[in-house]
Amino acid sequence: MSSEVTAPRLRTEPSIAHLDADAFFASVEQAQRPSLRGRPVLVGGTGPRGVVAAASYEARAMGVRSAMSMASARRACPQATVVVPRFDAYTAYSARIMAALRERSDAVEPLSIDEAFADLGAVRPGPDGWPGVARDLRERAVELAGVPVSVGMGRSKLVAKLASAAAKPAGVVVVAPEDEDAFLLPMPVRSLWGVGPVSAERLEKIGVRTVEDLRGQPLDTLTMVLGEAAGSNLFRVARGWDDRPVAETRERKSAGAEHTFERDLHGRAEVAAQLPAVVDQAYTRLERHGGAARTVTAKVRFAGFSTVTRAVSLPSPTADRAALHEAAARALDLVELAEPVRLLGVAFSGLSEHAQLMLDLAGPLDAAGPGAPGAGTPASEGTGADLGTADPDALRPVARRRRGRLRAEDAAPGLDVRHPAHGRGWVVKARDDGRVAVRFETAATGPGRQIWLDPATEEVELVGALGPDGAELEDAGPAEDPGQA
């Protein structure tokens, strides 16, 4: 067996760091909106099918989790403040967090907008050893970004990432090589990379619940239960064998977009009518980075939550909009639409070399600039109006305006606004009569007061978010409101 899977040569110091921001989106909202500090905050969709993108720790204490439906989250935590995501703000804060890592190493590998690995092998620890290095890194990230982060360190990516999870919230955990077994073995097997619900269920059937249980299984048993690749991988992981280097760049393998509709779509005509808008979203993300794709995948989620994907491959990578639209339509034609459809998505993959750049992993699905497809489209002009349905507003466009004079239909909670007399604030909620509640405050002002305004008569302007330094960020174009997603 040792001839099939051999132990790699690992480093002797816990010099790989994993930094992970704590409840990142919600923490940014609390940092910028003083009245939200210490209170439960939910970031995500505000519509009937909205989903929680992030929950503050105050909301998590009430049982709320990311990816939970917003309706369920509100029932669990009715006192929570709900805001839509502001990816321009999150991207600016992310840049500060990554800067803290890059001050210490050139080898920084972002995993997403709020977490990254760094190889600190060239760092010489001071009197406090590696725990001191971890604390200094965490404190520097907090100093630059102003949001809480956790840092884990180990001699491998595997251990470093598990250590940062153990350090949450706002802590540090350093696992020395001699302490790895004591750290890893008691962990539930579900905490390991590569163990999802299906794998966990299969392992449960052979009595494997912890990493220690997993380590006790022969390689042959694991490959028989999980397959050759997965079984061999978990055989290594259970022993802490992970010699993957920290990559200085992380290539993005695909670019895509998806949209959940406020009511189910019935029939191929309705679904096909929504496809161009979703393709345009995905294309905008691809185009921003000069990309070209060879494979186009259509994703359909039905009302019963089953999901089907179908892909079409082109002879060579292309950035031609018409060709990608056509390929997406062909991929959708391969899906049997026997049930009502709640979600439609499109992904471009097989990116050419010049397109494999670092995309905004959690950025807005619709980061189009002026003149781009769907940018600034009023709700009454959305694709749903062309379907001849009895309820065209149920199929609203994905983009929501982020600039210009505030209109009642744009007043999603959390959007940044400015009033000539009251200054900067953010939308709290809107009423059916068109009046909008705005709380006028910034990180610099302290908690502000809430005022009800009528956008039809008051000069309230939609403005860009502020960055960590308090300066207004440049216009990133309209962003998706997951209230519709």
C-alpha positions in Angstrom: 0.0 0.0 0.0 2.8 2.4 0.8 4.0 1.9 -2.8 0.8 3.3 -4.0 0.5 6.2 -1.7 3.6 7.6 -0.1 4.1 10.3 2.4 5.4 13.6 0.8 8.2 15.6 2.3 6.5 18.4 4.3 8.1 21.6 5.6 9.3 21.6 9.2 7.7 24.9 10.3 4.1 26.0 10.4 4.8 28.8 7.8 1.7 28.6 5.6 -0.9 31.1 6.7 -4.6 31.1 5.9 -6.4 34.4 6.5 -10.2 34.4 6.5 -12.4 37.4 7.2 -15.2 36.8 9.7 -18.7 37.1 8.3 -17.1 39.4 5.8 -20.0 41.0 4.0 -21.9 41.6 7.2 -18.8 42.9 8.9 -18.2 45.5 6.2 -21.8 46.6 6.7 -21.3 47.0 10.4 -18.0 48.8 9.9 -19.6 51.4 7.6 -23.0 51.7 9.3 -22.4 52.4 13.0 -26.1 51.8 14.0 -25.7 48.1 12.9 -22.8 47.3 15.2 -23.6 44.7 17.8 -26.9 44.0 16.0 -27.9 41.0 13.8 -27.3 41.8 10.1 -28.3 39.7 7.0 -26.8 40.4 3.6 -28.6 38.9 0.7 -31.8 38.9 -1.3 -34.8 40.9 -0.2 -37.4 39.3 -2.6 -39.6 36.3 -1.8 -36.9 33.9 -3.0 -33.9 35.8 -1.6 -31.0 33.9 -0.1 -28.6 34.9 2.8 -25.2 35.7 1.4 -23.7 36.5 4.8 -24.9 36.7 8.4 -23.3 38.6 11.3 -22.3 36.6 14.3 -25.3 38.2 16.2 -27.6 36.6 13.6 -25.7 33.3 13.6 -26.4 33.1 17.3 -30.1 32.9 16.3 -29.5 30.0 14.0 -29.1 31.9 10.7 -26.5 30.6 8.2 -25.3 31.5 4.8 -27.3 30.0 1.9 -30.4 29.8 4.0 -33.5 31.3 2.4 -34.1 34.8 3.5 -37.6 34.0 4.5 -36.4 31.3 6.9 -33.6 33.6 8.2 -36.1 36.3 9.0 -38.3 33.9 10.9 -35.4 32.7 12.9 -34.1 36.3 13.6 -37.0 38.8 13.0 -35.0 41.6 14.6 -32.3 41.4 11.9 -31.5 44.2 9.5 -31.5 43.0 5.9 -29.4 44.7 3.3 -28.5 43.9 -0.3 -24.9 43.2 -1.2 -22.6 46.1 -2.2 -19.7 44.4 -4.0 -17.9 47.6 -4.7 -17.4 48.1 -1.0 -16.5 44.5 -0.3 -13.9 44.5 -3.1 -12.2 47.6 -1.6 -12.1 46.0 1.8 -10.8 42.8 0.3 -7.9 44.7 -1.3 -6.8 46.0 2.1 -6.9 42.5 3.6 -4.8 41.1 0.7 -2.4 44.0 1.1 -1.7 42.9 4.6 -0.6 39.5 3.3 1.4 40.9 0.4 3.4 43.1 2.8 4.8 39.8 4.2 5.0 37.6 1.1 4.9 37.6 -2.6 3.3 34.2 -2.6 -0.3 35.0 -1.9 -3.1 32.8 -3.2 -6.6 34.3 -2.9 -9.3 31.7 -2.6 -12.2 34.1 -2.7 -12.9 37.8 -2.0 -12.4 37.2 1.8 -9.8 34.5 2.2 -6.3 33.7 1.0 -3.2 31.6 1.7 0.3 33.1 2.1 3.6 31.3 2.2 5.5 33.0 5.0 8.5 30.6 4.8 10.9 33.6 4.3 9.7 35.3 7.5 11.9 35.0 10.6 9.8 34.7 13.7 10.6 36.9 16.7 10.6 35.9 20.3 6.9 35.0 20.2 7.5 32.5 17.4 5.0 31.6 14.8 2.0 32.6 17.1 3.5 36.1 17.2 3.7 36.1 13.4 0.0 35.1 13.2 -1.0 37.7 15.7 0.9 40.5 13.8 -0.7 39.5 10.5 -4.2 39.5 12.0 -3.6 42.9 13.7 -2.2 44.4 10.4 -5.2 43.2 8.4 -7.6 44.6 11.0 -5.6 47.9 11.0 -5.8 48.2 7.2 -9.4 47.0 6.6 -11.2 47.7 9.9 -13.0 44.3 9.8 -12.4 41.2 11.9 -10.3 38.4 10.5 -9.0 35.1 11.7 -5.6 33.5 10.9 -4.6 29.9 10.9 -1.0 28.6 10.3 0.4 25.2 9.7 2.9 23.4 7.6 0.3 22.7 4.9 -2.6 24.4 3.3 -4.9 21.7 4.8 -3.9 22.4 8.3 -3.7 26.2 7.9 -7.3 26.4 6.6 -8.6 24.1 9.3 -6.7 26.2 11.9 -8.3 29.5 10.7 -11.7 27.9 11.0 -10.8 26.9 14.6 -9.6 30.5 15.3 -12.9 32.1 14.4 -14.0 34.7 15.3 -11.1 37.1 15.3 -8.5 34.8 16.6 -5.3 33.0 15.7 -4.4 29.3 15.8 -1.0 27.9 15.0 -0.6 24.2 14.7 3.0 23.0 15.1 4.0 19.8 13.2 4.2 17.9 16.5 0.7 18.9 17.4 -1.0 18.0 14.1 -2.4 14.7 15.2 -3.9 16.1 18.4 -5.5 18.9 16.2 -6.7 16.7 13.3 -7.7 13.4 14.7 -10.7 14.5 16.8 -12.2 16.6 14.0 -15.4 15.4 12.3 -14.7 14.0 8.9 -17.0 16.5 7.3 -14.5 19.2 8.1 -12.1 17.9 5.6 -11.7 19.1 2.0 -13.3 16.6 -0.4 -15.9 15.3 2.1 -19.4 16.4 1.1 -22.8 15.1 2.1 -22.6 12.0 -0.2 -19.1 11.1 0.8 -20.0 11.6 4.5 -23.0 9.3 4.2 -20.9 6.6 2.6 -18.2 6.9 5.3 -20.8 6.8 8.0 -21.9 3.4 6.7 -18.4 2.0 7.4 -18.2 3.7 10.8 -16.1 6.7 9.9 -17.2 9.9 11.7 -13.9 11.5 12.7 -10.5 11.9 11.1 -9.1 9.3 13.5 -11.7 6.9 12.1 -10.7 7.8 8.6 -7.1 7.2 9.3 -7.8 3.7 10.5 -9.3 2.7 7.1 -7.1 0.8 4.6 -6.6 2.5 1.3 -8.4 -0.3 -0.5 -11.5 0.2 1.6 -11.6 3.9 0.9 -11.1 3.6 -2.8 -13.8 0.9 -2.9 -16.3 3.1 -1.0 -15.4 6.5 -2.6 -13.6 5.7 -5.8 -10.0 5.7 -6.7 -9.3 9.5 -6.8 -11.4 10.5 -3.7 -10.4 7.5 -1.7 -6.7 8.1 -2.3 -7.1 11.8 -1.6 -8.8 11.2 1.8 -6.2 8.6 2.7 -3.6 11.3 2.4 -5.6 14.0 4.0 -6.3 11.9 7.1 -2.6 11.8 7.6 -2.1 15.5 7.1 -0.2 14.8 3.8 -0.6 18.0 1.8 2.4 19.4 0.0 0.6 21.7 -2.4 2.5 25.0 -2.8 1.0 28.4 -2.3 0.4 29.7 -5.8 1.1 33.4 -6.4 -1.9 33.6 -8.8 -5.1 31.6 -8.9 -6.5 31.0 -12.3 -10.2 31.3 -12.7 -11.6 28.4 -14.7 -15.0 29.8 -15.6 -17.1 33.0 -15.6 -20.9 32.8 -15.2 -24.1 34.2 -13.9 -27.4 32.9 -12.7 -30.8 34.3 -11.8 -33.6 33.0 -9.6 -37.0 34.3 -10.6 -39.7 35.6 -8.3 -42.2 33.2 -9.9 -41.6 30.0 -11.7 -41.3 30.0 -15.4 -43.6 27.7 -17.3 -42.7 26.3 -20.8 -39.7 26.7 -23.1 -40.8 30.0 -24.5 -40.7 31.7 -21.1 -37.4 30.2 -20.1 -35.8 30.9 -23.5 -37.0 34.5 -23.3 -35.0 35.0 -20.1 -31.8 33.4 -21.4 -30.3 36.4 -23.3 -30.2 38.6 -20.1 -28.4 35.8 -18.2 -25.9 35.2 -21.0 -25.2 39.0 -21.2 -24.4 38.9 -17.4 -21.9 36.1 -17.9 -20.5 37.7 -21.0 -19.9 41.0 -19.2 -17.8 39.2 -16.6 -15.9 37.4 -19.3 -15.4 40.6 -21.4 -14.2 42.7 -18.5 -11.1 40.5 -18.4 -10.5 40.1 -22.2 -11.6 36.5 -22.0 -12.7 33.9 -24.5 -14.4 30.6 -23.8 -14.7 27.2 -25.5 -17.5 25.6 -23.4 -20.9 27.1 -22.6 -23.1 25.4 -19.9 -26.7 26.1 -19.2 -28.0 25.4 -15.7 -31.6 24.9 -14.9 -33.1 24.5 -11.4 -36.6 23.3 -11.3 -39.4 24.2 -8.8 -38.7 21.0 -6.9 -35.0 22.1 -6.5 -33.6 19.4 -8.8 -30.8 20.8 -11.1 -29.8 19.9 -14.6 -26.8 21.2 -16.5 -26.0 20.8 -20.2 -22.9 22.0 -22.1 -22.0 22.8 -25.6 -18.3 22.9 -26.7 -17.1 25.1 -29.6 -14.2 24.2 -31.9 -12.0 26.9 -30.3 -12.3 29.5 -27.6 -14.3 32.6 -28.7 -15.2 36.0 -27.3 -17.8 36.5 -30.0 -21.1 37.5 -28.2 -23.4 36.1 -30.9 -21.5 32.8 -30.9 -21.7 32.5 -27.2 -25.4 33.4 -27.2 -26.1 30.7 -29.8 -24.1 28.1 -27.9 -26.1 28.9 -24.7 -29.4 28.5 -26.6 -28.2 25.1 -27.9 -27.2 24.0 -24.4 -30.6 25.1 -23.1 -32.3 23.1 -25.9 -30.7 20.0 -24.5 -32.5 20.4 -21.2 -35.9 18.7 -20.9 -38.2 21.4 -19.4 -40.8 19.1 -18.0 -41.2 21.1 -14.8 -41.5 24.8 -13.9 -38.2 26.6 -13.7 -37.0 28.7 -10.7 -33.4 29.4 -11.7 -31.5 29.8 -14.9 -27.8 30.1 -15.2 -25.0 30.2 -17.9 -21.3 29.5 -17.4 -18.4 30.0 -19.8 -15.5 27.6 -19.2 -12.5 26.2 -21.1 -11.1 29.8 -21.0 -8.2 30.6 -23.3 -4.9 31.5 -21.7 -5.4 35.2 -21.9 -8.9 34.9 -20.3 -7.7 32.9 -17.3 -7.4 35.9 -15.0 -8.5 36.5 -11.4 -12.2 37.3 -11.7 -14.1 38.9 -8.8 -15.1 35.6 -7.2 -17.9 37.1 -5.2 -18.3 40.2 -7.2 -21.6 41.4 -8.7 -23.0 39.2 -11.4 -23.9 42.3 -13.4 -20.9 44.6 -13.2 -21.7 46.2 -16.5 -20.7 49.8 -17.2 -22.8 52.4 -19.0 -24.1 51.1 -22.3 -23.5 47.4 -21.5 -26.4 45.0 -21.9 -28.9 45.4 -19.1 -27.1 48.3 -17.5 -29.5 50.7 -15.8 -32.6 49.1 -17.4 -35.7 50.3 -15.6 -37.9 47.5 -14.2 -40.7 48.4 -16.6 -38.4 47.7 -19.5 -37.2 44.3 -18.3 -37.5 41.1 -20.3 -40.6 40.1 -18.4 -42.6 42.8 -20.1 -42.0 41.1 -23.5 -43.5 37.8 -22.5 -47.1 38.8 -22.6 -47.5 37.4 -19.1 -50.2 38.5 -16.7 -47.6 39.5 -14.2 -44.6 41.0 -16.1 -43.1 42.6 -12.9 -42.5 39.1 -11.6 -39.8 38.7 -14.1 -37.8 41.8 -13.4 -34.3 42.5 -14.8 -31.3 41.5 -12.8 -29.6 44.9 -12.7 -30.5 47.5 -10.1 -29.5 51.2 -10.6 -26.7 52.4 -8.3 -26.3 55.9 -9.6 -28.6 58.8 -10.4 -31.6 60.2 -8.6 -33.2 57.7 -6.2 -36.6 56.3 -7.4 -38.9 54.3 -5.2 -38.4 51.2 -7.3 -34.6 51.4 -6.8 -34.8 51.7 -3.0 -33.4 48.4 -1.9 -32.2 48.3 1.7 -28.5 49.0 2.1 -28.0 51.2 -1.0 -25.8 54.3 -0.5 -27.5 57.7 -1.0 -26.8 61.4 -0.5 -29.1 64.2 0.5 -28.2 67.9 -0.1 -29.1 68.8 3.5 -28.6 65.6 5.5 -25.5 64.2 3.7 -24.6 60.6 3.2 -26.8 57.7 4.3 -28.2 54.4 3.4 -31.7 53.1 2.5 -33.3 51.2 5.4 -36.6 50.3 3.9 -39.3 51.5 1.6 -43.1 51.8 2.0 -45.8 51.0 -0.5 -46.7 54.7 -0.7 -43.2 55.4 -2.2 -41.6 56.9 0.9 -38.2 55.7 1.8 -36.5 55.5 5.2 -32.9 56.6 5.1 -30.4 56.5 8.0 -27.9 59.3 7.6 -24.5 58.0 9.0 -21.1 56.8 8.0 -18.2 55.2 9.8 -16.9 58.6 10.6 -20.1 60.2 12.0 -21.2 57.5 14.5 -24.8 56.3 14.6 -27.2 58.6 12.7 -30.9 59.2 12.7 -33.5 57.7 10.4 -35.6 60.1 8.3 -38.5 59.2 6.0 -38.3 60.9 2.6 -40.3 61.0 -0.6 -38.0 60.5 -3.6 -40.5 62.1 -5.8 -40.1 65.4 -4.1 -36.7 65.2 -2.3 -33.4 65.3 -4.1 -32.0 62.0 -2.9 -29.1 60.7 -5.0 -27.8 57.1 -5.4 -24.0 57.2 -4.8 -21.1 54.9 -4.6 -20.0 53.1 -1.5 -17.2 54.4 0.7 -14.0 52.5 0.9 -12.1 51.7 4.1 -10.4 55.1 3.9 -13.7 56.9 3.7 -13.3 58.0 0.1 -16.1 57.3 -2.4 -15.4 54.4 -4.7 -15.5 54.7 -8.5 -18.7 53.7 -10.3 -18.7 49.9 -10.8 -22.0 50.0 -12.7 -25.2 48.3 -11.6 -25.0 45.3 -9.4 -27.3 42.4 -8.9 -30.0 42.7 -6.3 -30.2 39.1 -4.9 -33.6 40.2 -3.7 -34.6 38.9 -7.1 -32.2 36.0 -6.8 
